[in-house]
Amino acid sequence: MTRDSLSGWRFWMIAALIAAIVAVAAGWISGERTRAGLADGAGTSAQLRAALLDSEIARFRLLPLALADDRDVAATLAGGATRALDVKLETLARTTGAAVIYLIGPDGRAIAASNWRSPQSFVGSDYRFRRYFREASARGEASQFALGTVSRHSGLYLARRTAAGGVVVVKLEFDAIEAAWRRAGGDTYVTDPSGLVLVASNPDWRFAITRPVAPATLAALRRDAALPPTAPVTVPKARGDRVEARVATGQPGWALTLRRSVGAAIWSARRTAGLGALMTVLALAVLLWSLRQRATLARRRTSELEAAVAERTAALRLEIEERAALEARAAELREGLRQANRLATLGQVTASVAHETAQPVAAIRAYAETSTQLLAAGATDMVRDNLDAIRRLSDRIGAVTAQLRGFSRRQAGEIRPLALTEAVDGALLILKDQLRSVRLDRPEIDPGLIVMAGRVRLEQVIVNLLQNAAEALAGRPDPTITIEVAPAEAIVRVRIRDNGPGVSADIAARLFTPFATSRSTGLGLGLVIASDIMNDLGGSLRWLAGETGACFELELRRA
């Protein structure tokens, strides 16, 4: 063996060793980057799937609330005919997509149901054993995920107590969502705080457990959710070739987990990166060898380099196409999230109309009842004053609905110089009957104290705060509401405080978010609407923490 051939053999041995090391390193790095990217993608997909689940539940949350005040429901509970209510519930279930809607009497037996025609009709069934019935009867509302005792199909039960003591129940089933998750790929499942699987893209995992459960706890779960007595299936642990993302949902205690297989993608990424690195190193080696071989090896060097570049270009093109496909999929999921948000917003606006017109309607009724008594006594002047107040309250209802229509078109309401005392007096007029049993400490407001606001909207905010305070003072021996006005050079601060129980710590953190309330009869929308109004007026609304009672501060621009 000549010296030149020995030198060439050593050169290629070193080049091969370097190429192998670089290929392995590049493959490992590319695989880890691919795993991290897929894990991020799984997290985003899990959030989108949780949003889809939340929007589906949000569509039905207001249905039991609306039915609780329905005339046919009240008539049926009072002993009237049930057939009209059966037909109404049947039509409503078909229109909304609810699995079943039914009314349970105070004795625990179903007296009307949307499936009244079916052999599996709920009418006559005893539901006293159901937790959602007991909790709704005691607290006003409840929700429970359980296996149907008649249908043997699982679902989420949303229950609401009526004024007559009955309970309206809407059952949601998640077959459509589970099918959508299966089409989207991966394994998706939702667990409760105990680790029990409630909703799953894999039907075999429904009511499986994700971690060991004590026998006593398992027995309680079986009894509470009406589960079969068979031993539960255990969800297998995620293997190393899978990524797993876990996110919270809007349903308290529920968590959504998404698993995706990434072994093939990581192997492909490692192979592509390793081959690319290997070819790059070999190309450099060939280039160096070609330089040593001078002009006689120039043609071969060019050919090898062209082949390496072509292969690398093909790999890069494939990677670009895969990335474009992933971005298209992400855009599709984002559009789904936007649609879910639009559905949730529609429910909030509907609830807002009911919430903001309830107070003037209650005041109109009180004035009308008082006018009847005054008319019998011959006090026509006082009746005329009451009718004038009813006219103003009717104008307020029209202004509120017009304001909500304007909000749906994203148009700003009128803001003009307004005497603060007009808005305060108007709010007290609306709540005159509700504040009779409350001691009201209010200052004499200077008629010349002018702020920048819309009268109806500012009055709406003050009414909301005063009514919240009055409801918090129910049952107190010394109910007191204090109104304080502190004018400054450029702003005016108005504080409304009470000596009630105050705001609990768990509600304070999400006080100005939709549906956050500590009252069983509340919607949790008043403070959200009031805060939005104050922002539109160029001011603010905030809660001031204190030792006793609750205190809210309005900040208005001074005209």
Secondary structure, DSSP 8 states (H G I E B T S, - for coil): --HHHHHHHHHHHHHHHHHHHHHHHHHHHHHHHHHHHHHHHHHHHHHHHHHHHHHHHHHHHHHHHHHHT-HHHHHHHTT--SHHHHHHHHHHHHHHT-SEEEEE-TTSBEEEETTTTSTT--TT-B-TT-HHHHHHHHHSEEEEEEE-TTT--EEEEEEEE-TTS-EEEEEE--HHHHHHHHHH-SEEEEE-TT-BEEEESSGGGTT-BSS---HHHHHHHHHHHT--SS---B-----TTEEEEEEE-SSTT-EEEEEEE-HHHHHHHHHHHHHHHHHHHHHHHHHHHHHHTGGGGHHHHHHHHHHHHHHHHHHHHHHHHHHHHHHHHHHHHHHHHHHHHHHHHHHHHHHHHHHHHHHHHHHHHHHHHHHHHHHHTT-HHHHHHHHHHHHHHHHHHHHHHHHHHHHHTT-----EEEEHHHHHHHHHHHTTTTTTTSEEE-----TT-EEEE-HHHHHHHHHHHHHHHHHHTTT-SS-EEEEEEEE-SSEEEEEEEESS----HHHHTTTTSTT--SSTT--S-HHHHHHHHHHHTT-EEEEE--SSS-EEEEEEEB-
